[in-house]
Each structure stands twice: as structure tokens, then as C-alpha cells.
Amino acid sequence: MRKFLVLLVTTLITACSSGDSGGGGIPISSCDNAGQKQFVLDAMRAWYFWNTNLPTQVDLSQYATPEEVLEFLKTFSPDGSDGLPVDQSFSFITTAAADTARFSLGEFEGFGFVLKFVAADDVRLAKVFTGSPADSGGLSRGQQILSLNGRTIAEIEAAEGVFAVLDTSPVDFEMRRLDTTEFTATIAQATVTIDAVPQWRIIDAGGGRNVGYIELASFILPAEPAMDTVFAAFNTAGVNDVIIDLRYNGGGLVSTANLLGDFFGGDVAENLVFSKTLFNADRAASNDSIEFFNRLGNSVSLSRLVAITTSGTASASELIINGMDPHATVALVGSDTFGKPVGQVGLEFCGNLLRAVAFETVNANDEGRYFDGLPVDCAANDDFSLPVGDDNDPNLVASLTYLDTGSCPVASSPPAQAATLGAIEALPEVDRRGPPEREFLRAF
């Protein structure tokens, strides 16, 4: 099952496969290996956003599986260069069942943590999902992975790579806590349930002004009733300024993003454009424009929006930020976002689902194509020694300072406990724009 933190902005153009038709109206001759490979090629030629750059001739016999066909197509360049925005891991094939579990139920098979490379041989846990196998095994935010199955990170990275090891189960973990004590745990993968809205609250900012804070973990269907509750409370409290914590949110459903857009902009920008969805030239008839709808009782009278971001913030998270920018004062706190202004459609075939990059999104001002990420306004460290959203969390402090003064706080030195693991965030981040297997943040 797909377990990247950098997920997908998705639109539902799926259809049940049959003997002669797959998703998106693409014919499928059979569900044997040859038929599935042909379907992937035909579907990419029809729906892929960069379909004009695909090869005119493909010898499918050179590729053993539909996945190998897709990998060739999404990395192909007519002139042998990498001048196109790199698809990386954006387009992929999964099972229809796993896709439904992920986005309808908020479930995936894994250990239940998000890891971060802070150096080539230094891996930390940025997040551990409550109730997950990792949580039950004693793993928690900020801990360092010292070894996996008895091998150091340096040894593994010199061979198959950490991600390959973590795609197996069970795994023997040797860990170092924030207080530098060490422990070991053997953990097996199991079903992990995502808490889509881990926390929210209304912050008294003084002078009768309330600020809404919400952490949104993923744009999945279970987030929607939770957001209803949160924004109803924000509306009742007269919230005009909202801090949305998207630091580990790699994306999800466009429909959920559109609903969040309504909560933010339905009152102040009703009937104005939130986002435009643009397909390739062959599919231009599918282009669409989404306007804000006033969710009475839930849409806040938004004045300012502060988004807490990292380079794990991608896709639907960036769509929200970019879509709100023409309609409210928007500021980013933390670090630059990932850079994924494109989304996938779901094309079903033979019990599988091809998630192919098929469209880009732009805002009301036709601004998009931020493949290098959205730039941060106020830099702040993601201090692993503190819980996300803690009163002393540098990101929350910077967000409230910006809302209070209109300026970013002066960057501070690492805290006194710099000898502990929590201060590691002061180190340079590993470049996540290398090969796909070196993604900056990944969930397992």
C-alpha cells in the first residue's frame, strides 16, 4: 500500500473496470499482464498532464509489470533532459481497496510514524500516530532511529536504503529518546488509523480577540465532520484570524480541500473563485472553476490566515494556501512547502487504481506552478522536544506574534537544552529534491 506522507490531490474520475472498459473510459482488452500494461499506456496518453511529452512508440514487452510501464512513462523526456517538473512519486499504482481505505476511512498499513532525515545518517520521528504499532512500541516524536534490524542508518543508506527496510515487517528498532536514553523494540506493521484533526482550540489573544488554531493531519473524508465542529465553534467565538497547522499534511482529497476553502472563504468571498482545475489540452472539456460557498454557521469571517508549514506540506495543503491568497491576508510560518501544484485522477482497472497526474490547480489570479514550494514568511524551527501546537512551540509562538504585531519574531538561538535531541532542528535539512526515494518526509 502507498504510505508516502506526500500524498495526492485527487479528483474522483474512477469507474469500475469491466471486461472492456477501465477507469476514465479507457478500453481494456483483458486483465492479464499484457492487458494491464496496455491500459496504463493508453490511460497515460489520454489523461497525463504532460502527455505531449510521452514517447510515440513504446515496446511494452520490455517491461515486466504495469508499474514498470508507469515508471518509464513518468520519467521519460523527449530530449533526454529533466526539463519538465519531475513527476517523482506523484503518479503511482495502488489497489482500489487500499485507496478506499486511505481516503474514505483514513486507514493505511504501516508502523504509524512519520520520519525525517535531518542528516544523511540521522533519522528522527516527526510524528507518531496515536494507537499505532509504533505508539504501542514506545516510539514517540523526536526520538532518533539508531539502527534497524541491527544495522546502523549509515550502513543501510550505503546499501538498499532506510525506506526499503521499513517496507518490511516486523522490524527491530534501536531508538534514542530525547533524554538520550536508549531502548529497543520489535514492531510489526498493522492497520493505522489517521486522526485527521488531532487538536484544535480557541486562543484568547487579548483585547476581546479570539484566534482559532486547528491541526489538520490529512485531507480525508473523516476530517469533514470534525471540521464542521471546529468551524462552528470558531464562528460562534467570532474568530477572524485562524492558524492552521499543516506541517505534516501531504494532501488528500480535493473535495475536502474545497470544503475547507468554504469554511475559510465562504463568508468573505462568497461566489468568488477559490481554485481552477486545468487538464491537458485533450481533456480541456474537464476544466473546472470552484467558487466559494457560504456554509452558514461554519464559514468564518476570515481576515487573516496563518499556515504552519514544512517541506512535508504539499498538494491539497498548498491548494488551500494558494487558493486563499487572493481573498485574505495569508502568511506562512515554519519553512517552505514541498511544491506540488498538480493533482491525480483515479483510473480503475482490474481491481487496481492508476493515480496519474492529470491536472494543475491555480487560484483566482491564475497563480500556480509553485514546483519549488510556497515560500515561508516567518521562519521557525519544528522543535521535536515539544508537542505540536504546544504553548512554547516556536511555530505557534511565531504565528501568534505575527498576528499580534504584523511582523515576524526575531529568530532565536536553540534553547538551553540544546544538548538534547530536540535541538536537532537547527541543523540543515536534507535536500528532498533528489531521487524519489529521498523524499523529505515520509509516513510508514
C-alpha positions as CSV (number, residue, x, y, z in Angstrom):
1,M,0.0,0.0,0.0
2,R,1.1,3.6,-0.7
3,K,2.5,5.1,2.5
4,F,4.1,8.4,1.4
5,L,3.4,11.4,3.6
6,V,3.4,13.4,0.3
7,L,0.0,12.0,-0.8
8,L,-2.2,13.3,-3.6
9,V,-4.6,15.9,-4.5
10,T,-7.2,13.7,-6.1
11,T,-10.4,14.0,-8.1
12,L,-12.8,11.2,-8.5
13,I,-12.8,10.1,-12.1
14,T,-12.8,6.5,-11.2
15,A,-15.0,3.9,-12.7
16,C,-15.5,0.2,-12.1
17,S,-13.5,-1.9,-14.5
18,S,-15.2,-4.4,-16.7
19,G,-14.3,-6.8,-19.5
20,D,-13.8,-4.0,-22.0
21,S,-13.6,-0.7,-20.1
22,G,-11.4,0.6,-17.4
23,G,-11.5,3.9,-15.4
24,G,-11.8,7.2,-17.3
25,G,-13.4,5.5,-20.3
26,I,-10.1,3.8,-21.4
27,P,-10.7,0.4,-23.1
28,I,-9.1,-2.6,-21.5
29,S,-8.8,-5.8,-23.6
30,S,-8.2,-8.1,-20.6
31,C,-6.9,-8.2,-17.1
32,D,-3.9,-10.4,-17.9
33,N,-0.5,-8.7,-17.6
34,A,-0.3,-7.6,-21.2
35,G,-3.8,-6.0,-21.0
36,Q,-3.0,-4.1,-17.8
37,K,0.3,-2.8,-19.3
38,Q,-1.6,-1.6,-22.3
39,F,-4.2,0.1,-20.1
40,V,-1.5,2.0,-18.3
41,L,0.0,3.3,-21.5
42,D,-3.4,4.2,-23.0
43,A,-4.6,5.9,-19.8
44,M,-1.4,8.0,-19.5
45,R,-1.7,9.1,-23.1
46,A,-5.2,10.2,-22.5
47,W,-5.1,11.7,-19.0
48,Y,-1.4,12.5,-18.1
49,F,-0.9,16.2,-17.7
50,W,2.3,16.1,-19.6
51,N,1.0,13.6,-22.2
52,T,2.6,15.5,-25.2
53,N,6.0,14.5,-23.8
54,L,5.3,10.8,-23.8
55,P,7.1,8.6,-26.4
56,T,5.1,7.9,-29.5
57,Q,6.3,4.3,-29.6
58,V,6.6,2.0,-26.6
59,D,7.6,-1.6,-26.7
60,L,5.6,-3.0,-23.8
61,S,7.4,-6.3,-23.9
62,Q,10.4,-4.6,-22.4
63,Y,8.5,-4.0,-19.1
64,A,7.5,-6.8,-16.8
65,T,4.6,-5.1,-15.0
66,P,2.2,-2.2,-15.3
67,E,4.3,-0.5,-12.5
68,E,7.4,-0.7,-14.7
69,V,5.5,0.8,-17.6
70,L,4.4,3.7,-15.5
71,E,7.8,4.3,-14.1
72,F,9.2,4.5,-17.6
73,L,6.5,6.9,-18.8
74,K,6.6,9.3,-15.9
75,T,10.4,9.7,-16.1
76,F,10.6,9.9,-19.9
77,S,11.9,13.1,-21.6
78,P,11.9,13.5,-25.4
79,D,15.3,15.1,-25.4
80,G,16.8,13.1,-22.6
81,S,16.8,16.1,-20.2
82,D,14.9,16.7,-17.0
83,G,13.4,20.0,-18.1
84,L,9.9,19.0,-17.1
85,P,8.8,19.3,-13.5
86,V,9.8,15.9,-12.2
87,D,6.8,13.6,-11.5
88,Q,8.9,11.8,-8.9
89,S,6.4,9.6,-6.9
90,F,3.3,11.6,-7.8
91,S,1.9,9.1,-10.3
92,F,1.6,5.6,-8.9
93,I,-0.5,2.4,-9.0
94,T,-2.2,1.0,-5.9
95,T,-5.1,-1.3,-5.2
96,A,-8.6,0.1,-5.3
97,A,-9.2,-1.3,-1.8
98,A,-6.2,0.4,-0.3
99,D,-7.1,3.7,-1.9
100,T,-10.6,3.5,-0.5
101,A,-9.3,2.6,3.0
102,R,-6.9,5.6,2.9
103,F,-9.2,8.3,1.8
104,S,-12.7,7.1,2.9
105,L,-11.6,5.5,6.2
106,G,-8.3,7.2,7.0
107,E,-6.5,3.9,7.3
108,F,-3.2,2.5,6.0
109,E,-1.0,-0.5,6.7
110,G,2.2,0.6,8.4
111,F,4.1,1.2,11.7
112,G,2.4,4.5,12.3
113,F,5.1,7.2,12.2
114,V,6.4,10.0,10.1
115,L,10.2,10.1,9.8
116,K,12.6,12.9,8.9
117,F,16.1,12.8,7.7
118,V,18.0,15.7,9.4
119,A,21.3,14.5,8.1
120,A,22.3,11.7,5.7
121,D,22.7,9.2,8.6
122,D,20.4,10.8,11.1
123,V,16.7,9.9,11.1
124,R,14.1,11.3,13.6
125,L,10.5,10.7,14.2
126,A,8.5,13.8,13.5
127,K,5.1,12.3,14.3
128,V,3.7,9.1,15.8
129,F,0.1,8.2,15.2
130,T,-1.9,7.6,18.4
131,G,-2.8,3.9,18.8
132,S,-0.5,2.8,16.1
133,P,2.0,-0.1,16.4
134,A,4.8,2.5,16.8
135,D,2.9,4.2,19.6
136,S,2.3,0.9,21.4
137,G,6.0,0.0,21.0
138,G,7.1,3.2,22.8
139,L,8.1,5.3,19.8
140,S,7.3,9.0,20.1
141,R,8.0,12.4,18.5
142,G,11.7,13.5,18.5
143,Q,13.3,10.1,19.0
144,Q,16.2,9.1,16.9
145,I,16.4,5.8,15.0
146,L,19.9,4.4,15.8
147,S,19.6,1.1,13.9
148,L,17.1,-1.1,12.1
149,N,17.4,-4.9,12.4
150,G,20.9,-4.4,14.0
151,R,22.3,-2.2,11.2
152,T,23.1,1.5,11.5
153,I,21.4,4.1,9.4
154,A,24.7,4.8,7.6
155,E,25.1,1.1,6.8
156,I,21.6,0.8,5.5
157,E,21.8,4.0,3.4
158,A,25.0,2.7,1.8
159,A,23.0,-0.3,0.7
160,E,19.3,-0.6,0.0
161,G,18.2,2.5,1.9
162,V,16.1,3.0,5.1
163,F,12.8,3.2,3.1
164,A,13.4,-0.3,1.7
165,V,13.9,-1.7,5.2
166,L,10.8,0.0,6.6
167,D,8.7,-1.6,3.8
168,T,9.3,-4.9,5.5
169,S,7.7,-6.2,8.7
170,P,8.4,-6.8,11.5
171,V,11.5,-4.6,12.2
172,D,13.8,-4.4,15.2
173,F,14.2,-0.8,16.2
174,E,17.0,0.6,18.3
175,M,15.9,4.1,19.5
176,R,17.3,7.1,21.4
177,R,14.9,9.1,23.4
178,L,15.0,12.9,23.9
179,D,16.8,12.4,27.2
180,T,19.4,10.4,25.3
181,T,18.5,7.1,27.0
182,E,18.2,4.1,24.6
183,F,15.8,1.2,24.1
184,T,14.9,-1.5,21.6
185,A,11.5,-2.6,20.2
186,T,10.3,-5.1,17.7
187,I,7.4,-3.7,15.8
188,A,5.1,-5.2,13.1
189,Q,3.0,-3.3,10.7
190,A,-0.7,-3.2,11.2
191,T,-3.7,-1.0,10.3
192,V,-3.0,2.6,11.3
193,T,-6.0,5.0,11.7
194,I,-5.3,8.6,11.0
195,D,-6.7,11.2,13.4
196,A,-7.5,13.8,10.7
197,V,-7.9,16.6,13.2
198,P,-5.7,15.8,16.1
199,Q,-6.3,19.1,18.0
200,W,-8.0,22.5,17.9
201,R,-8.7,25.3,20.3
202,I,-9.7,28.9,20.5
203,I,-6.9,31.1,21.8
204,D,-7.6,34.3,23.8
205,A,-5.3,36.8,22.1
206,G,-6.3,39.7,24.4
207,G,-8.5,42.8,23.7
208,G,-11.5,40.6,23.1
209,R,-9.9,39.0,20.1
210,N,-10.0,35.2,19.6
211,V,-7.7,33.2,17.3
212,G,-8.7,29.8,16.1
213,Y,-6.0,27.1,16.0
214,I,-6.5,23.7,14.1
215,E,-4.1,21.0,13.3
216,L,-5.2,19.2,10.1
217,A,-3.3,15.9,9.5
218,S,-4.8,14.9,6.2
219,F,-7.5,15.8,3.6
220,I,-9.6,12.7,4.0
221,L,-13.3,12.1,4.5
222,P,-13.1,11.6,8.3
223,A,-11.8,15.2,8.5
224,E,-15.0,16.7,7.3
225,P,-17.4,16.2,10.3
226,A,-14.5,17.2,12.6
227,M,-14.0,20.4,10.6
228,D,-17.7,21.1,10.8
229,T,-17.5,21.0,14.6
230,V,-14.3,23.1,14.7
231,F,-15.5,25.9,12.4
232,A,-18.9,26.1,14.1
233,A,-17.1,26.8,17.3
234,F,-14.8,29.3,15.6
235,N,-17.8,31.0,14.1
236,T,-19.6,31.2,17.5
237,A,-16.5,32.7,19.1
238,G,-16.2,35.4,16.5
239,V,-12.9,34.1,15.1
240,N,-11.5,36.2,12.3
241,D,-7.9,35.0,12.4
242,V,-7.1,31.3,12.0
243,I,-3.8,29.4,12.5
244,I,-3.9,26.1,10.5
245,D,-1.1,23.6,11.3
246,L,-0.2,21.7,8.1
247,R,3.4,20.9,8.9
248,Y,3.0,17.1,8.1
249,N,-0.1,17.3,5.9
250,G,0.9,16.0,2.4
251,G,-2.5,16.4,0.9
252,G,-5.6,14.3,0.1
253,L,-9.0,14.8,-1.4
254,V,-9.8,17.9,-3.4
255,S,-13.4,17.7,-2.2
256,T,-12.2,18.0,1.4
257,A,-9.9,20.9,0.4
258,N,-12.9,22.6,-1.3
259,L,-14.9,22.2,1.9
260,L,-12.1,23.8,4.0
261,G,-12.0,26.6,1.4
262,D,-15.7,27.2,2.1
263,F,-15.1,27.4,5.8
264,F,-12.3,30.0,5.2
265,G,-13.8,32.0,2.3
266,G,-17.5,31.3,2.1
267,D,-18.4,34.4,4.1
268,V,-15.8,36.9,2.9
269,A,-15.6,35.7,-0.7
270,E,-18.9,34.0,-1.5
271,N,-19.3,33.1,-5.2
272,L,-15.7,34.2,-6.0
273,V,-13.2,31.7,-7.4
274,F,-11.3,29.6,-4.9
275,S,-9.4,27.5,-7.5
276,K,-9.3,26.4,-11.1
277,T,-8.6,22.9,-12.2
278,L,-6.8,22.7,-15.6
279,F,-6.3,19.4,-17.5
280,N,-4.2,18.7,-20.6
281,A,-5.3,20.1,-23.9
282,D,-7.0,16.8,-24.9
283,R,-9.1,17.0,-21.7
284,A,-9.8,20.7,-21.6
285,A,-13.6,20.0,-21.5
286,S,-13.0,18.7,-17.9
287,N,-11.5,22.1,-16.8
288,D,-13.4,23.5,-13.8
289,S,-13.6,26.5,-11.6
290,I,-14.6,26.1,-7.9
291,E,-16.3,29.0,-6.2
292,F,-16.6,29.7,-2.5
293,F,-19.9,28.6,-1.0
294,N,-21.1,30.1,2.3
295,R,-21.5,27.3,4.8
296,L,-23.8,29.3,7.1
297,G,-22.9,28.8,10.7
298,N,-19.5,27.3,9.8
299,S,-17.9,29.8,7.3
300,V,-15.9,32.3,9.4
301,S,-15.4,36.0,8.6
302,L,-11.8,35.4,7.9
303,S,-9.4,38.3,7.9
304,R,-6.0,36.6,8.3
305,L,-4.9,33.0,7.8
306,V,-1.5,31.8,9.1
307,A,-0.4,28.3,7.9
308,I,2.3,26.4,9.7
309,T,4.3,24.6,7.1
310,T,7.3,22.4,6.4
311,S,8.6,20.8,3.2
312,G,6.2,18.0,4.2
313,T,3.3,20.4,3.5
314,A,2.1,19.5,0.0
315,S,-0.7,19.2,-2.5
316,A,-4.1,19.9,-1.0
317,S,-2.4,21.8,1.8
318,E,-0.7,24.1,-0.8
319,L,-4.0,24.3,-2.7
320,I,-5.7,25.9,0.4
321,I,-2.9,28.4,0.9
322,N,-2.7,29.4,-2.8
323,G,-6.5,29.5,-3.1
324,M,-7.0,31.8,-0.1
325,D,-4.2,34.2,-1.0
326,P,-6.3,36.5,-3.3
327,H,-9.0,36.8,-0.7
328,A,-7.4,37.2,2.7
329,T,-4.1,38.1,4.3
330,V,-2.1,34.8,4.2
331,A,1.2,34.2,5.9
332,L,3.3,31.0,6.2
333,V,5.3,30.2,9.3
334,G,7.9,27.4,9.6
335,S,9.7,26.5,6.3
336,D,9.0,26.4,2.6
337,T,6.4,23.9,1.4
338,F,7.1,20.9,-0.8
339,G,5.8,22.2,-4.2
340,K,3.1,20.1,-5.7
341,P,0.6,22.3,-7.7
342,V,-0.7,19.3,-9.6
343,G,-3.2,16.5,-8.8
344,Q,-4.1,13.0,-9.8
345,V,-7.2,11.3,-11.1
346,G,-8.0,7.8,-10.1
347,L,-8.4,5.4,-13.1
348,E,-9.6,1.9,-12.0
349,F,-8.5,-1.3,-13.8
350,C,-8.7,-4.9,-12.7
351,G,-9.0,-4.1,-9.0
352,N,-6.1,-1.7,-9.2
353,L,-6.1,2.1,-9.4
354,L,-3.8,4.3,-11.5
355,R,-3.2,7.6,-9.8
356,A,-1.9,9.6,-12.7
357,V,-1.0,13.3,-12.5
358,A,-3.7,14.8,-14.7
359,F,-4.3,18.4,-13.8
360,E,-2.8,21.5,-12.3
361,T,-4.6,24.0,-9.9
362,V,-4.3,27.8,-10.0
363,N,-6.0,30.4,-7.9
364,A,-8.4,33.3,-8.8
365,N,-5.4,35.3,-10.1
366,D,-4.2,32.3,-12.2
367,E,-1.2,31.8,-9.9
368,G,0.2,28.3,-9.6
369,R,3.1,26.2,-10.8
370,Y,4.9,26.5,-7.5
371,F,7.1,23.4,-8.1
372,D,9.8,24.9,-5.8
373,G,7.3,25.2,-3.0
374,L,5.5,28.2,-1.4
375,P,7.9,30.5,0.4
376,V,7.7,30.9,4.1
377,D,7.2,34.4,5.6
378,C,8.3,33.7,9.1
379,A,11.0,31.1,9.6
380,A,10.6,28.9,12.7
381,N,12.1,25.6,13.9
382,D,9.9,22.5,14.3
383,D,11.3,21.7,17.8
384,F,10.9,18.0,18.3
385,S,11.4,18.3,22.1
386,L,7.9,19.9,22.2
387,P,4.5,18.6,21.2
388,V,3.0,20.0,18.1
389,G,1.0,23.1,19.0
390,D,2.4,23.4,22.5
391,D,2.2,26.9,24.0
392,N,6.0,27.1,23.6
393,D,6.1,25.6,20.1
394,P,8.2,28.0,18.1
395,N,5.8,27.8,15.2
396,L,2.8,28.7,17.3
397,V,4.7,31.4,19.1
398,A,5.7,32.9,15.7
399,S,2.2,32.6,14.4
400,L,0.7,34.5,17.3
401,T,3.5,37.1,17.2
402,Y,2.7,37.7,13.6
403,L,-1.0,38.1,14.2
404,D,-0.3,40.4,17.2
405,T,2.3,42.7,15.7
406,G,2.1,42.1,11.9
407,S,5.8,41.2,12.0
408,C,7.8,38.0,12.3
409,P,9.6,37.5,15.7
410,V,13.3,37.8,15.8
411,A,14.8,34.4,15.2
412,S,16.1,32.9,18.5
413,S,19.0,30.6,19.2
414,P,18.4,27.0,20.0
415,P,17.0,26.6,23.6
416,A,19.2,25.9,26.6
417,Q,18.5,22.1,26.3
418,A,20.5,22.1,23.0
419,A,22.3,19.0,24.2
420,T,19.1,17.0,23.9
421,L,17.7,15.6,20.6
422,G,15.0,18.3,20.4
423,A,17.5,20.9,19.2
424,I,18.5,18.9,16.1
425,E,16.1,21.0,14.1
426,A,18.8,23.8,14.0
427,L,20.8,21.5,11.6
428,P,20.4,21.9,7.8
429,E,17.7,19.8,6.3
430,V,18.5,17.1,3.9
431,D,17.7,18.1,0.3
432,R,14.4,16.3,-0.5
433,R,14.6,17.2,-4.2
434,G,16.9,14.3,-5.2
435,P,15.7,10.9,-6.4
436,P,12.1,9.9,-5.4
437,E,13.4,7.6,-2.6
438,R,14.9,10.6,-0.8
439,E,11.6,12.4,-0.1
440,F,12.0,14.8,2.8
441,L,9.2,13.4,5.0
442,R,7.6,10.0,4.7
443,A,5.0,8.2,6.7
444,F,5.2,4.4,7.5
